[in-house]
């Protein structure tokens, strides 16, 4: 449980920034200055240590009170013909308030990372998948296969916490675990075991993964392959990997959709997921899609239970209308279909809204800068630092409780959007 010591240190602090919900951070708070003292990494340190640089809302670049900023937003939404609430980088309550406001203002909702998310969502909707949890990986995995993703760059603490943990619930010899990279090679040494056993790397361009995974699945099913190599990898090597997967007691295949940078990556994710189903006819195997940064998983979870659909759902007709193409924020902005854009980014100052002709309202982390000053900017608190909250981690099964660490005076996204909804 998160607690504060007499010296002002916060112990066992959960991170809302890393996607795997690291919960062992030691944080020092001095006024508005936050410092990660222990167990931090590049992602968590940047998230917690970004300084506060502005506290006042702005309308057309001029400082105003929060009440006036809220009134201005309500006025814009009241006359808007096609509002969009996007970005959606906030905590559970922030997403709840965004959904409520979308319902009332007949807006479309979309997350800034939906393009990546739908590489997974489309597969889940079409044929389903068999996935596991972080806890199961930590305690059971014996073969860990990473597909097309440099996860130690995107999720720096993953191997230390989930693969090379010091012990498991079932007395497994942690050092016996095998790690295989297929596609992108690791950028560092996190995948190397504590005793120096390096990951096996079957390197190829990610663009070749559709072909490589199709052959790997065929080999898992016992099909004969006439080709000698595919995507620059010898078929004999893929045959060995197929045998490893079939002989493993609990294999896990993981990928980060944001790193599968080729057209129609969802088809390759589907091939991968169907291969996992094939393996489960005789052994145990599971998938582990890695995501969760900037409220990506949280937004889709809340949207699903409140509307019945994931992101890219429109309330323009007075009821939830899901369409992953028509409700794509980037497409809508590019084709000038949006007159009012509400952009939420409470975690990362770098995630500014895309350029557009729409009247833009930003509820963002203090310190955000813009090439084009938005119509309204309200600096909001960061969940897990400025206010308490909850955020779903990558495996979607746990909503992590986030603690308030300082009293910055910044309102939460929930506070602001609820005030706007009440003003409409």
C-alpha positions as CSV (number, residue, x, y, z in Angstrom):
1,X,0.0,0.0,0.0
2,X,1.3,3.5,-0.9
3,X,2.3,5.4,2.2
4,X,4.3,8.5,3.1
5,X,7.2,8.4,5.6
6,X,8.1,11.1,8.1
7,X,10.8,12.4,5.8
8,X,8.2,13.1,3.0
9,X,9.0,10.1,0.9
10,X,6.2,8.2,-0.7
11,X,6.8,4.4,-0.8
12,X,5.4,1.7,-3.1
13,X,3.9,4.3,-5.5
14,X,2.1,3.0,-8.6
15,X,2.9,4.5,-12.0
16,X,0.2,5.7,-14.4
17,X,2.8,6.1,-17.1
18,X,4.3,2.7,-18.0
19,X,1.4,0.5,-19.0
20,X,2.5,-2.3,-16.7
21,X,1.6,-0.4,-13.5
22,X,4.9,-0.5,-11.7
23,X,4.0,-0.1,-8.1
24,X,7.3,-0.2,-6.3
25,X,8.5,3.4,-6.8
26,X,9.9,5.6,-4.1
27,X,9.0,9.2,-4.7
28,X,10.1,12.4,-3.0
29,X,7.8,15.4,-3.0
30,X,9.0,18.9,-2.2
31,X,6.3,21.4,-2.8
32,X,5.4,20.9,-6.5
33,X,8.7,19.2,-7.3
34,X,8.4,15.4,-7.6
35,X,11.5,13.2,-7.8
36,X,11.7,9.4,-8.4
37,X,14.3,8.1,-5.9
38,X,14.1,4.4,-6.4
39,X,13.0,1.8,-9.1
40,X,12.4,4.4,-11.7
41,X,13.1,4.1,-15.5
42,X,13.0,6.5,-18.4
43,X,9.3,6.4,-18.8
44,X,8.3,6.8,-15.1
45,X,11.0,9.4,-14.3
46,X,9.8,11.7,-17.2
47,X,6.2,11.1,-16.2
48,X,6.6,12.0,-12.5
49,X,9.3,14.7,-12.8
50,X,7.8,16.9,-15.5
51,X,7.6,20.3,-13.8
52,X,4.6,22.5,-13.4
53,X,5.0,25.7,-15.4
54,X,1.6,27.2,-15.6
55,X,-1.5,27.1,-13.4
56,X,-4.0,29.5,-15.0
57,X,-6.5,28.6,-17.7
58,X,-6.4,30.6,-21.0
59,X,-9.0,31.7,-23.5
60,X,-7.5,32.9,-26.8
61,X,-4.1,33.1,-25.1
62,X,-5.3,35.3,-22.2
63,X,-5.4,34.2,-18.6
64,X,-8.9,33.7,-17.2
65,X,-10.6,32.1,-14.2
66,X,-11.6,28.5,-14.4
67,X,-15.3,29.4,-14.3
68,X,-14.9,31.6,-17.4
69,X,-13.0,29.0,-19.2
70,X,-15.7,26.4,-18.5
71,X,-18.4,28.8,-19.6
72,X,-16.5,29.4,-22.9
73,X,-16.2,25.7,-23.5
74,X,-20.0,25.2,-22.8
75,X,-20.8,28.0,-25.2
76,X,-18.7,26.4,-28.0
77,X,-20.3,23.0,-27.5
78,X,-23.8,24.4,-27.3
79,X,-23.5,25.7,-30.9
80,X,-21.2,23.0,-32.3
81,X,-22.6,20.8,-35.1
82,X,-19.8,18.2,-35.0
83,X,-17.8,18.1,-31.7
84,X,-15.1,15.5,-31.1
85,X,-13.7,14.6,-27.7
86,X,-10.3,13.1,-28.4
87,X,-6.9,12.6,-26.9
88,X,-8.6,10.9,-23.9
89,X,-5.4,10.6,-22.0
90,X,-6.9,10.6,-18.5
91,X,-7.9,8.3,-15.7
92,X,-11.0,6.2,-15.2
93,X,-13.1,9.1,-13.8
94,X,-11.8,11.4,-16.4
95,X,-13.0,9.0,-19.1
96,X,-16.4,8.7,-17.4
97,X,-16.9,12.5,-17.5
98,X,-15.8,12.6,-21.1
99,X,-18.3,9.9,-22.0
100,X,-21.1,11.8,-20.1
101,X,-20.2,15.0,-21.9
102,X,-20.1,13.3,-25.3
103,X,-23.6,11.9,-24.6
104,X,-24.9,15.3,-23.7
105,X,-23.2,17.3,-26.5
106,X,-23.6,14.5,-29.1
107,X,-19.9,14.3,-29.7
108,X,-17.6,11.6,-31.1
109,X,-15.1,10.0,-28.7
110,X,-11.7,8.8,-29.8
111,X,-8.3,8.1,-28.2
112,X,-5.0,9.5,-29.6
113,X,-3.6,6.0,-30.0
114,X,-6.7,4.4,-31.5
115,X,-4.9,3.7,-34.7
116,X,-2.6,1.3,-32.8
117,X,-5.4,0.0,-30.5
118,X,-7.5,-1.1,-33.4
119,X,-4.8,-3.5,-34.6
120,X,-5.9,-5.5,-31.6
121,X,-9.5,-4.5,-31.3
122,X,-10.4,-5.6,-34.8
123,X,-9.0,-9.1,-34.1
124,X,-10.8,-9.4,-30.8
125,X,-14.1,-8.4,-32.5
126,X,-13.6,-10.7,-35.5
127,X,-12.2,-14.0,-34.2
128,X,-11.4,-13.5,-30.5
129,X,-8.1,-14.4,-28.8
130,X,-6.6,-16.2,-25.8
131,X,-4.6,-13.8,-23.7
132,X,-3.0,-13.9,-20.3
133,X,-2.3,-11.5,-17.4
134,X,1.0,-10.0,-16.1
135,X,0.7,-12.1,-13.0
136,X,0.4,-15.3,-15.0
137,X,3.5,-14.4,-17.0
138,X,5.4,-13.6,-13.8
139,X,4.6,-17.0,-12.3
140,X,4.2,-19.5,-15.2
141,X,6.0,-18.6,-18.4
142,X,8.7,-20.9,-19.6
143,X,9.0,-19.7,-23.2
144,X,8.5,-16.0,-23.9
145,X,8.3,-14.9,-27.6
146,X,8.4,-11.2,-28.5
147,X,7.0,-10.4,-32.0
148,X,8.1,-7.2,-33.8
149,X,8.5,-5.1,-30.7
150,X,11.3,-3.6,-28.7
151,X,9.4,-3.9,-25.5
152,X,12.3,-2.9,-23.3
153,X,12.4,0.5,-25.0
154,X,8.6,1.0,-24.7
155,X,8.1,-0.8,-21.3
156,X,11.5,-0.5,-19.6
157,X,10.7,-2.4,-16.4
158,X,8.9,-5.3,-18.0
159,X,11.7,-8.0,-18.1
160,X,12.9,-7.2,-14.6
161,X,9.4,-7.4,-13.1
162,X,7.7,-10.0,-15.2
163,X,10.3,-12.4,-16.7
164,X,13.4,-12.2,-14.5
165,X,11.6,-11.8,-11.2
166,X,13.4,-13.4,-8.3
167,X,10.8,-16.1,-7.6
168,X,7.5,-17.5,-8.8
169,X,4.5,-18.9,-7.0
170,X,5.3,-22.5,-8.2
171,X,9.0,-22.7,-7.5
172,X,9.9,-22.5,-11.1
173,X,13.6,-22.1,-11.9
174,X,13.5,-18.6,-13.3
175,X,16.8,-19.0,-15.1
176,X,15.3,-21.9,-17.2
177,X,13.0,-19.5,-19.0
178,X,13.7,-19.0,-22.7
179,X,13.3,-15.6,-24.5
180,X,13.0,-15.4,-28.3
181,X,12.7,-12.2,-30.4
182,X,11.0,-12.6,-33.8
183,X,11.5,-9.5,-36.0
184,X,12.8,-6.5,-34.2
185,X,15.9,-7.2,-32.1
186,X,16.1,-5.9,-28.5
187,X,17.8,-2.5,-28.1
188,X,19.4,-3.3,-24.8
189,X,20.2,-6.1,-22.4
190,X,17.0,-6.3,-20.3
191,X,16.1,-9.6,-22.0
192,X,19.3,-11.2,-20.9
193,X,18.8,-13.4,-17.8
194,X,20.4,-12.6,-14.4
195,X,23.1,-15.2,-15.1
196,X,23.9,-13.9,-18.6
197,X,21.7,-16.1,-20.9
198,X,20.9,-13.9,-23.9
199,X,17.7,-14.0,-25.9
200,X,17.6,-15.9,-29.1
201,X,17.0,-13.3,-31.9
202,X,15.4,-14.3,-35.2
203,X,15.8,-11.0,-36.9
204,X,13.8,-9.7,-39.9
205,X,12.2,-6.5,-41.1
206,X,8.8,-6.0,-39.5
207,X,7.4,-5.7,-43.0
208,X,8.2,-9.4,-43.5
209,X,6.4,-10.5,-40.3
210,X,3.1,-11.3,-42.1
211,X,4.9,-13.9,-44.2
212,X,7.1,-15.2,-41.4
213,X,4.2,-15.7,-39.0
214,X,2.1,-17.4,-41.6
215,X,4.8,-19.9,-42.1
216,X,5.4,-20.3,-38.4
217,X,1.7,-21.0,-37.9
218,X,1.7,-23.6,-40.7
219,X,4.7,-25.3,-39.0
220,X,2.9,-25.4,-35.7
221,X,0.1,-27.2,-37.4
222,X,2.5,-29.7,-38.9
223,X,2.2,-28.5,-42.5
224,X,5.1,-29.1,-44.9
225,X,6.9,-26.0,-46.2
226,X,8.8,-26.2,-49.5
227,X,10.6,-22.8,-49.1
228,X,14.1,-22.8,-47.6
229,X,13.8,-19.4,-46.1
230,X,11.2,-16.7,-45.5
231,X,11.8,-13.0,-44.7
232,X,15.5,-13.8,-44.4
233,X,15.0,-16.5,-41.7
234,X,15.8,-20.1,-42.5
235,X,12.7,-22.3,-42.4
236,X,14.7,-24.8,-40.3
237,X,15.1,-22.1,-37.6
238,X,11.3,-21.4,-37.7
239,X,10.7,-25.2,-37.5
240,X,12.8,-25.2,-34.3
241,X,10.8,-22.4,-32.8
242,X,7.5,-24.2,-33.7
243,X,8.8,-27.2,-31.8
244,X,9.8,-25.0,-28.8
245,X,6.2,-23.6,-28.8
246,X,4.6,-27.0,-29.0
247,X,6.9,-28.4,-26.2
248,X,6.6,-25.5,-23.8
249,X,4.3,-25.9,-20.8
250,X,3.3,-22.3,-20.7
251,X,4.4,-20.2,-23.6
252,X,3.5,-16.5,-24.0
253,X,3.7,-14.6,-27.2
254,X,3.7,-10.8,-26.8
255,X,3.6,-7.8,-29.1
256,X,3.1,-4.0,-28.8
257,X,0.7,-2.9,-31.6
258,X,2.2,0.5,-31.6
259,X,5.5,-1.0,-32.9
260,X,3.9,-3.1,-35.7
261,X,4.6,-0.4,-38.2
262,X,3.3,-2.0,-41.5
263,X,0.0,-1.9,-43.4
264,X,-2.8,-4.1,-42.2
265,X,-0.9,-5.2,-39.1
266,X,-4.2,-6.4,-37.6
267,X,-4.1,-9.4,-40.1
268,X,-0.7,-10.4,-38.7
269,X,-2.0,-10.0,-35.1
270,X,-4.9,-12.3,-36.1
271,X,-2.5,-14.9,-37.6
272,X,-0.5,-14.8,-34.3
273,X,-3.7,-15.2,-32.2
274,X,-4.9,-18.1,-34.3
275,X,-1.6,-19.8,-33.9
276,X,-2.0,-19.5,-30.1
277,X,-5.4,-21.2,-30.4
278,X,-3.7,-24.0,-32.4
279,X,-1.1,-24.5,-29.7
280,X,-3.7,-24.8,-27.0
281,X,-5.0,-28.0,-28.5
282,X,-2.1,-29.8,-26.9
283,X,-0.4,-27.4,-24.5
284,X,-0.8,-24.0,-22.8
285,X,-0.1,-20.8,-24.7
286,X,-1.4,-17.3,-24.4
287,X,-1.0,-13.9,-26.0
288,X,0.0,-10.7,-24.2
289,X,-0.7,-7.5,-26.1
290,X,1.2,-4.6,-24.5
291,X,-0.3,-1.2,-24.3
292,X,-1.8,1.1,-21.7
293,X,0.1,4.4,-21.9
294,X,-1.7,7.7,-21.8
295,X,-5.0,6.0,-20.7
296,X,-5.3,3.9,-23.8
297,X,-6.6,0.8,-22.1
298,X,-8.6,2.8,-19.5
299,X,-10.4,4.7,-22.2
300,X,-11.5,1.6,-24.1
301,X,-12.5,-0.2,-20.9
302,X,-14.8,2.6,-19.7
303,X,-16.2,3.2,-23.2
304,X,-17.0,-0.5,-23.6
305,X,-19.0,-0.8,-20.3
306,X,-20.7,2.6,-20.7
307,X,-21.7,2.5,-24.4
308,X,-21.1,-1.2,-25.3
309,X,-18.4,-0.1,-27.8
310,X,-14.7,0.8,-27.8
311,X,-13.4,4.2,-28.8
312,X,-14.4,5.8,-32.1
313,X,-18.0,5.9,-31.1
314,X,-20.3,8.8,-32.0
315,X,-23.3,10.1,-30.0
316,X,-24.3,12.4,-32.8
317,X,-27.6,10.5,-33.4
318,X,-28.5,10.6,-29.7
319,X,-27.2,7.0,-29.0
320,X,-23.9,5.2,-29.3
321,X,-22.9,4.7,-32.9
322,X,-19.7,2.8,-33.4
323,X,-17.7,3.1,-36.6
324,X,-13.8,2.7,-36.5
325,X,-13.5,4.4,-39.9
326,X,-16.0,7.3,-39.8
327,X,-15.2,8.2,-36.2
328,X,-11.5,8.3,-36.8
329,X,-10.4,11.7,-35.4
330,X,-7.5,12.1,-37.8
331,X,-9.7,11.4,-40.8
332,X,-12.4,13.7,-39.6
333,X,-10.0,16.6,-38.9
334,X,-8.2,16.1,-42.3
335,X,-11.5,16.4,-44.1
336,X,-12.7,19.4,-42.1
337,X,-15.7,17.5,-40.6
338,X,-15.0,18.8,-37.0
339,X,-16.0,22.3,-35.8
340,X,-15.1,21.8,-32.1
341,X,-12.3,19.6,-30.8
342,X,-11.9,18.8,-27.1
343,X,-8.4,17.4,-26.6
344,X,-7.5,15.7,-23.3
345,X,-3.8,15.0,-22.4
346,X,-3.2,14.9,-18.7
347,X,-0.1,12.6,-18.7
348,X,2.4,13.8,-21.3
349,X,3.2,17.4,-22.3
350,X,4.4,16.3,-25.7
351,X,0.9,15.0,-26.9
352,X,-0.5,18.2,-28.3
353,X,-3.6,18.1,-30.5
354,X,-3.2,17.8,-34.3
355,X,-3.4,20.9,-36.4
356,X,-6.8,21.6,-37.7
357,X,-9.3,24.3,-38.5
358,X,-11.6,23.3,-35.6
359,X,-12.0,25.4,-32.5
360,X,-9.7,23.5,-30.2
361,X,-10.1,23.1,-26.4
362,X,-7.2,21.5,-24.6
363,X,-7.4,20.0,-21.1
364,X,-3.7,19.2,-20.8
365,X,-0.8,18.7,-18.4
366,X,0.8,21.9,-17.2
367,X,3.8,22.8,-19.4
368,X,2.2,21.9,-22.8
369,X,3.2,24.1,-25.6
370,X,1.5,24.6,-29.0
371,X,2.4,25.7,-32.5
372,X,-1.1,27.2,-32.7
373,X,-2.6,28.5,-29.4
374,X,-5.9,26.7,-28.7
375,X,-9.1,28.5,-28.2
376,X,-9.1,27.3,-24.6
377,X,-6.3,25.8,-22.6
378,X,-6.9,24.5,-19.1
379,X,-4.0,23.0,-17.2
380,X,-5.3,19.9,-15.4
381,X,-3.9,17.7,-12.7
382,X,-2.1,14.5,-13.5
383,X,-3.7,11.3,-12.1
384,X,-1.5,9.7,-9.6
385,X,0.3,12.9,-8.8
386,X,-2.1,15.8,-8.4
387,X,-5.2,13.8,-7.6
388,X,-6.3,10.2,-6.8
389,X,-7.8,8.0,-9.4
390,X,-7.7,4.6,-11.2
391,X,-6.0,3.4,-14.4
392,X,-6.2,0.1,-16.2
393,X,-2.9,-1.6,-16.8
394,X,-1.9,-3.3,-20.1
395,X,-3.6,-6.7,-19.5
396,X,-7.0,-5.0,-18.8
397,X,-7.8,-7.1,-15.7
398,X,-6.7,-4.7,-13.0
399,X,-7.5,-1.0,-12.4
400,X,-4.6,0.3,-10.4
401,X,-5.4,2.8,-7.5
402,X,-3.5,6.0,-7.9
403,X,-2.6,8.3,-5.0
404,X,-2.5,12.1,-4.7
405,X,1.1,13.0,-3.9
406,X,1.0,16.8,-3.8
407,X,-1.5,19.7,-3.6
408,X,-0.9,21.7,-6.8
409,X,-4.3,23.2,-6.9
410,X,-4.8,21.9,-10.5
411,X,-8.4,20.6,-11.2
412,X,-8.8,17.1,-12.4
413,X,-10.2,16.3,-15.9
414,X,-13.3,14.9,-14.2
415,X,-13.8,18.2,-12.3
416,X,-13.5,20.3,-15.5
417,X,-15.6,18.1,-17.8
418,X,-18.3,17.6,-15.2
419,X,-18.5,21.4,-14.8
420,X,-18.9,21.8,-18.6
421,X,-21.6,19.2,-18.7
422,X,-23.5,20.9,-15.9
423,X,-23.2,24.2,-17.7
424,X,-24.7,22.9,-20.9
